[in-house]
Amino acid sequence: MKTTERHRLKENEVAYMIDHALEVWGTNRQRALWISLAVVVVAAVAGGYWLWSARTASKSGALFGEAMTVLDSPVAAAAPGKPAPAGSYPTDKARMEAALTKFVVAAESYPTSKAGLLARNQAAGILVLLDRPAEGAKRYQEVMDLAGQGSIYYEMARLGKVSAQAQASQFDEAISTFQTLSANKDGEVPADAMLMQLGRVYLMAGKVTEARQTFRKLLDEYPQSPFVTEAKREFDQLSL
């Protein structure tokens, strides 16, 4: 197969990968929101998205694909007297930093494309994982500004940002957002999950009374919630 043909097929594969990510997000919106909030989207993408096949060519998709290739590369230290395996990285941190550079290039080259927005979101998530949450929150805000309210990208970035703010000890901002989200029982995000996160952030901020009240509210208003066991454990510990 000619080199140009192989390159075209690879671009097709990445473009479909992006479209499929959005389709999965739309179909499983609440679950995807919770995954994004937990800041595990980077690992999920690296492990599974490469299973998707081709649809349409895209230069922005190709750049996104290059970043994903790095993120999905093996971590392998060089053996004594031998070079490291080709395409590998000595540590997970080194791999994430290399992927971050690629995602930033993809985001800045095509800032409002599907791939560009997802790349910026991925860059934000990696920054959080690299213990640079303030920078991650800034990148998430950029996604929100570029995508606009009501879009899939906005909601993904909004939850990523509030998680980053909590990690950066920006507790007032995180608490305010979680209060708003947990109060909207008909919203896109599961209110019980937001209450659970609100309680956790209260604890991080040293607001024990507010945390206990929040866990009690979750238990009273959402007795069938999957977070009941954890909320009860936290409530009982705080009540001792």
C-alpha positions as CSV (number, residue, x, y, z in Angstrom):
1,M,0.0,0.0,0.0
2,K,1.3,3.5,-0.8
3,T,2.5,5.7,2.0
4,T,-0.1,8.4,1.1
5,E,-2.9,5.8,1.2
6,R,-1.8,4.5,4.6
7,H,-1.7,8.0,5.9
8,R,-5.2,8.8,4.6
9,L,-6.6,5.6,6.2
10,K,-5.0,6.6,9.5
11,E,-6.5,10.0,9.4
12,N,-9.9,8.4,8.7
13,E,-9.4,6.1,11.8
14,V,-8.7,9.0,14.1
15,A,-11.6,11.1,12.8
16,Y,-14.0,8.3,13.4
17,M,-12.5,7.9,16.9
18,I,-13.4,11.5,17.7
19,D,-16.9,11.1,16.3
20,H,-17.5,7.9,18.2
21,A,-16.3,9.5,21.4
22,L,-19.0,12.2,21.0
23,E,-21.6,9.5,20.2
24,V,-20.8,7.5,23.3
25,W,-20.9,10.7,25.3
26,G,-24.4,11.5,24.0
27,T,-25.7,8.0,24.6
28,N,-24.2,7.6,28.1
29,R,-24.1,11.3,29.1
30,Q,-24.5,10.9,32.9
31,R,-21.9,8.1,33.1
32,A,-19.5,10.0,30.9
33,L,-19.9,13.1,33.1
34,W,-19.1,11.2,36.2
35,I,-16.0,9.7,34.5
36,S,-14.8,13.1,33.4
37,L,-15.3,14.4,37.0
38,A,-13.2,11.7,38.3
39,V,-10.4,12.7,35.9
40,V,-10.0,9.3,34.5
41,V,-10.9,10.2,31.0
42,V,-7.2,10.2,30.0
43,A,-6.8,6.6,30.9
44,A,-10.1,5.6,29.4
45,V,-9.2,7.2,26.1
46,A,-5.8,5.7,26.0
47,G,-7.1,2.2,26.7
48,G,-10.1,2.0,24.5
49,Y,-10.5,4.6,21.9
50,W,-8.0,3.0,19.5
51,L,-10.5,0.2,18.9
52,W,-12.5,2.5,16.6
53,S,-12.3,2.3,12.8
54,A,-12.3,4.8,9.9
55,R,-14.8,7.4,8.7
56,T,-13.6,10.8,7.4
57,A,-10.1,12.4,7.0
58,S,-9.1,15.3,9.1
59,K,-5.8,17.1,9.7
60,S,-6.9,18.0,13.2
61,G,-7.8,14.4,13.8
62,A,-4.4,13.3,12.6
63,L,-2.7,15.6,15.2
64,F,-5.0,14.3,17.9
65,G,-4.1,10.8,16.8
66,E,-0.4,11.5,17.2
67,A,-1.0,12.7,20.7
68,M,-3.0,9.6,21.5
69,T,-0.3,7.4,20.1
70,V,2.1,8.9,22.6
71,L,-0.3,8.5,25.4
72,D,-0.8,4.9,24.5
73,S,2.9,4.2,24.3
74,P,4.5,1.6,26.6
75,V,6.5,2.5,29.7
76,A,9.7,0.6,29.8
77,A,13.0,1.4,31.4
78,A,16.2,0.5,29.5
79,A,18.0,-2.6,30.6
80,P,21.6,-2.3,31.6
81,G,23.7,-1.9,28.4
82,K,20.7,-1.9,26.2
83,P,18.6,0.9,24.6
84,A,15.0,1.4,25.7
85,P,12.4,-0.2,23.4
86,A,11.5,1.9,20.5
87,G,8.5,4.2,21.1
88,S,8.6,3.7,24.8
89,Y,9.1,6.1,27.7
90,P,11.1,5.5,30.9
91,T,8.3,6.7,33.2
92,D,4.6,7.4,33.1
93,K,5.3,11.0,33.9
94,A,7.6,11.3,30.9
95,R,5.0,9.8,28.7
96,M,2.3,12.1,29.9
97,E,4.5,15.2,29.5
98,A,5.3,14.1,25.9
99,A,1.6,13.5,25.2
100,L,0.8,16.9,26.7
101,T,3.0,18.7,24.2
102,K,1.3,16.9,21.4
103,F,-2.2,17.6,22.7
104,V,-1.4,21.3,23.0
105,V,-0.2,21.4,19.4
106,A,-3.4,19.8,18.3
107,A,-5.5,22.2,20.4
108,E,-3.7,25.3,19.2
109,S,-3.7,24.3,15.6
110,Y,-7.4,23.7,15.3
111,P,-8.9,25.3,18.4
112,T,-12.6,25.0,17.6
113,S,-12.6,21.7,15.8
114,K,-13.9,18.5,17.5
115,A,-10.4,17.2,17.7
116,G,-9.0,20.5,18.9
117,L,-11.5,20.8,21.7
118,L,-11.0,17.2,22.8
119,A,-7.2,17.7,22.6
120,R,-7.5,20.8,24.9
121,N,-9.7,18.8,27.3
122,Q,-7.1,16.0,27.3
123,A,-4.3,18.4,27.9
124,A,-6.2,19.8,30.9
125,G,-6.7,16.3,32.3
126,I,-3.1,15.5,32.0
127,L,-2.1,18.7,33.7
128,V,-4.2,17.6,36.7
129,L,-2.7,14.2,36.7
130,L,0.8,15.8,36.7
131,D,-0.2,17.7,39.8
132,R,-0.6,21.0,38.0
133,P,-4.3,21.5,38.7
134,A,-4.3,25.3,38.4
135,E,-3.0,25.0,34.9
136,G,-5.5,22.3,34.2
137,A,-8.4,24.4,35.4
138,K,-7.2,27.2,33.1
139,R,-7.2,24.8,30.1
140,Y,-10.7,23.5,31.0
141,Q,-11.9,27.1,31.1
142,E,-10.5,27.6,27.6
143,V,-12.5,24.7,26.4
144,M,-15.7,26.2,27.9
145,D,-15.0,29.6,26.3
146,L,-14.4,28.1,22.9
147,A,-17.2,25.6,23.0
148,G,-20.0,27.7,24.6
149,Q,-22.7,26.7,27.0
150,G,-25.0,23.8,26.0
151,S,-22.3,21.9,24.1
152,I,-20.9,18.5,25.1
153,Y,-17.4,20.0,25.3
154,Y,-18.6,22.7,27.7
155,E,-20.1,20.1,30.2
156,M,-17.1,17.9,30.0
157,A,-14.7,20.8,30.7
158,R,-17.0,22.2,33.4
159,L,-16.7,19.1,35.5
160,G,-13.1,18.7,34.8
161,K,-12.5,22.3,35.9
162,V,-14.3,21.9,39.2
163,S,-12.4,18.8,40.0
164,A,-9.1,20.6,39.2
165,Q,-10.1,23.5,41.4
166,A,-10.7,21.2,44.3
167,Q,-7.3,19.7,43.9
168,A,-5.8,23.1,43.7
169,S,-7.4,24.0,47.0
170,Q,-9.7,26.6,45.3
171,F,-12.5,25.3,47.6
172,D,-14.9,28.2,47.4
173,E,-15.1,28.0,43.6
174,A,-15.5,24.2,43.6
175,I,-18.1,24.3,46.4
176,S,-20.2,26.9,44.6
177,T,-20.2,24.8,41.4
178,F,-21.1,21.6,43.1
179,Q,-23.9,23.3,45.1
180,T,-25.4,24.5,41.8
181,L,-25.1,21.1,40.1
182,S,-26.4,19.2,43.1
183,A,-29.5,21.5,43.4
184,N,-30.6,20.8,39.8
185,K,-32.3,17.4,40.0
186,D,-33.4,17.6,36.4
187,G,-30.0,18.5,35.0
188,E,-27.7,16.5,32.8
189,V,-25.4,15.5,35.7
190,P,-26.6,13.1,38.4
191,A,-27.4,15.2,41.5
192,D,-26.5,12.5,43.9
193,A,-23.0,12.2,42.4
194,M,-22.7,16.0,42.8
195,L,-23.8,15.8,46.4
196,M,-21.1,13.1,47.0
197,Q,-18.5,15.3,45.5
198,L,-19.7,18.4,47.4
199,G,-19.3,16.5,50.7
200,R,-15.8,15.4,49.8
201,V,-14.8,19.0,48.9
202,Y,-16.3,20.2,52.2
203,L,-14.0,17.7,53.9
204,M,-11.0,18.9,51.9
205,A,-11.8,22.4,52.9
206,G,-12.1,21.5,56.6
207,K,-15.8,22.2,56.7
208,V,-16.8,19.1,58.7
209,T,-20.3,20.3,59.7
210,E,-21.3,21.1,56.1
211,A,-19.8,17.8,54.9
212,R,-21.9,15.8,57.4
213,Q,-25.0,17.7,56.4
214,T,-24.4,17.0,52.8
215,F,-23.9,13.3,53.2
216,R,-27.1,13.2,55.3
217,K,-28.9,14.9,52.6
218,L,-27.7,12.4,50.0
219,L,-28.9,9.5,52.3
220,D,-32.3,11.1,52.8
221,E,-33.1,12.2,49.3
222,Y,-31.4,9.4,47.3
223,P,-31.8,6.2,49.2
224,Q,-31.2,4.1,46.0
225,S,-28.1,6.0,45.0
226,P,-25.0,3.9,44.3
227,F,-23.2,6.4,46.6
228,V,-25.3,5.5,49.7
229,T,-22.7,3.1,51.2
230,E,-19.9,5.5,50.9
231,A,-22.0,8.4,52.0
232,K,-23.2,6.5,55.1
233,R,-19.6,5.5,56.0
234,E,-18.5,9.2,55.8
235,F,-21.6,10.4,57.7
236,D,-21.0,7.8,60.5
237,Q,-17.4,8.7,60.8
238,L,-18.1,12.4,61.0
239,S,-20.9,11.7,63.6
240,L,-18.6,10.0,66.1
